[in-house]
Amino acid sequence: MKTKTFLLSSLLLLGTALNLNAAEPVKRVTISGYDTMKFSVTTIEVKPGQPIIVELKNEGSMPKDAMGHNWILLKAGADPLAYVAAAANAKAENYQPKAMANRVIASIGLLGPKEHGVTSFTAPKEPGTYHYVCSFPAHTQAGMRGTLVVK
Amino acid sequence: MSKKDLNRSLRLALIAVACSLAFFGSGLFAPPAAQAVPSFARQTGMNCIACHTDFFLLNEYGRNFKLSGYTFAAGGSNLPPISFMVQPSFTQTGRGIEGGAAPRFAANSNFALTQASAFYAGRLFGPYAEPLFGASAAAIMNKFGTFIQVTYDGVANRFHWDNVEFRFADTATMFGKPVTYGFYLNNNPGMSDLWNTTPVWGFPFSKSGLAPTPAAATLVNGGLSQQVGGVGGYMMIANTIYLELAAYHTLSTPFQYAMGIDPTGQTQIPGAAPYWRLAYTKTVGNSSYMVGLFGLAAHTYPGRDNSAGRDKIVDFGFDAQYQTSIDKHDITVLLSGIYEKQTWNASQQLGLASNPSDRLYEVKATVDYLYDKTYGGAISYFAVNGSRDPLLYSGSASGLPTSNGLILQANYIPFNKKGGPAFWPKSNLKLSVQYIIYNRFDGAHTNFDGAGRNARDNNTLYLEAWFAF
């Protein structure tokens, strides 16, 4: 009897948790990237496990090969400067080095002027601060970076 | 200028440009491999447009590259950081200059090679730090950068060192804010500047060496170029606050001669002259702005003569820049002003200045425009004014330093947007027509020299083909 009650309670709790999670509204964020190498949004706050849709718009006018923009969300503990240092030498991979793909949570590929891209993903369940960058050479160092804050 | 003269000038200019294009297109300079130069573009793997609008006007990317000490790399090139620049030109002034515009040149309507320069610019060890020192040491060595320019001056017919700078730059975090910091050695106060508002890299970016220019200029405006050595440090905090401090000292006579500089008559700094720079910059969307202060203070020997003590010269400068990019339109507004306080303790005793102290003011306001990264122009107002001093401004009948006028320029930069010809994609070319209009020159609108020459006689038509490869 005790075992049956425990199992029923557990299922009920799990169902509630899943239901709560499903009820969490989708977070929609639109970020603009500029020729001045800045993101319009530098902080995004979400709840653990919250679904997110990020849209990146390149609002600049410079050619893609001189001023393309992407959006890379890195895993906890990943060093943004180490990632972009590797990315700078990965032009053939659109500045998203495959060797470091395991450090990426979500990404939007390289965009030229007036192009836009979208990605959807679920926020990490671990509360904390996660860095996002534009990995086009030197853009992160110039300030094109931000943080996803999970709390 | 008569209509006949103007037609002749334009005809000659067209011939000059056509010859230049034919020369460039002939492939005489074709490298053994189809690699790209200039060296910065090769190092970053990008075309000139990444760092410049109307070159050499820096954009946000270019400013960050310079902050990095010329060390940022992404191109993977194996060539040394060497590149070249050639500027054939044609000059015509409103009225010819008796005895010739310069030795070996006619009184007017002259073709010249304004400059031909070689550069060693980029990472100090180029792409060779890792093979030379190993991976861990290369991580340090690649933080050293350099900009070394050696120039043949086709007007003076001499070789000399030009702007030269060595840098170390790195990044750090301070109070949670990103900081880019660096140290440098260079030979020109203001060479380190990022916004093209201080004199070294200010507008016009090129001008004739065969036309008269106003006699009066502040010390920080070219008065020390290539004659001094300086050491300085800088930091950019949170991409917003820029701080810089340096000290300059006049280089020894033998060293200057060895570098192709004639030290005769120089204003000598026997001690250390501080140079300072403070700027606040911000980006908003595709626009950026900057407001700043800069200056220089020096105790000096006039004409390297130490027999009568020292003068004291202090320059206080302010500057501002607004830069925006709207679709195909790039607009940059540059403002600068310099107030110079001159105390002539030595010069007055030596009979070089009439007054114990003088003031000098310089103002410049420029709007630079570029359409589709290819077609552009600029208009610039300039003025210099100050105290009347008949000995100091002996070439002026009124003894005044007053000059003012406009600079109009049109540019065509055919390779700016997509890079140079296939055989040399990282090259660039700028064809420009510049016209300088003087309202006043060395103190007067008419008869400024007491010999009948008017300000408009110095109006200058300057045509140039600027090759960088």
HADDOCK unambig.tbl for C-alpha pairs under 7 A between the chains (distance, minus, plus):
assign (segid A and resid 34 and name CA) (segid B and resid 285 and name CA) 5.87 0.50 0.50
assign (segid A and resid 34 and name CA) (segid B and resid 286 and name CA) 5.32 0.50 0.50
assign (segid A and resid 35 and name CA) (segid B and resid 286 and name CA) 5.47 0.50 0.50
assign (segid A and resid 36 and name CA) (segid B and resid 60 and name CA) 5.65 0.50 0.50
assign (segid A and resid 36 and name CA) (segid B and resid 283 and name CA) 6.54 0.50 0.50
assign (segid A and resid 36 and name CA) (segid B and resid 286 and name CA) 5.49 0.50 0.50
assign (segid A and resid 36 and name CA) (segid B and resid 287 and name CA) 6.80 0.50 0.50
assign (segid A and resid 60 and name CA) (segid B and resid 286 and name CA) 6.56 0.50 0.50
assign (segid A and resid 61 and name CA) (segid B and resid 327 and name CA) 5.28 0.50 0.50
assign (segid A and resid 61 and name CA) (segid B and resid 328 and name CA) 6.71 0.50 0.50
assign (segid A and resid 66 and name CA) (segid B and resid 46 and name CA) 6.02 0.50 0.50
assign (segid A and resid 66 and name CA) (segid B and resid 47 and name CA) 6.94 0.50 0.50
assign (segid A and resid 66 and name CA) (segid B and resid 50 and name CA) 4.86 0.50 0.50
assign (segid A and resid 67 and name CA) (segid B and resid 50 and name CA) 6.79 0.50 0.50
assign (segid A and resid 88 and name CA) (segid B and resid 74 and name CA) 5.10 0.50 0.50
assign (segid A and resid 89 and name CA) (segid B and resid 74 and name CA) 5.41 0.50 0.50
assign (segid A and resid 137 and name CA) (segid B and resid 74 and name CA) 6.55 0.50 0.50
assign (segid A and resid 142 and name CA) (segid B and resid 64 and name CA) 6.40 0.50 0.50
assign (segid A and resid 142 and name CA) (segid B and resid 239 and name CA) 6.90 0.50 0.50
assign (segid A and resid 143 and name CA) (segid B and resid 239 and name CA) 6.88 0.50 0.50
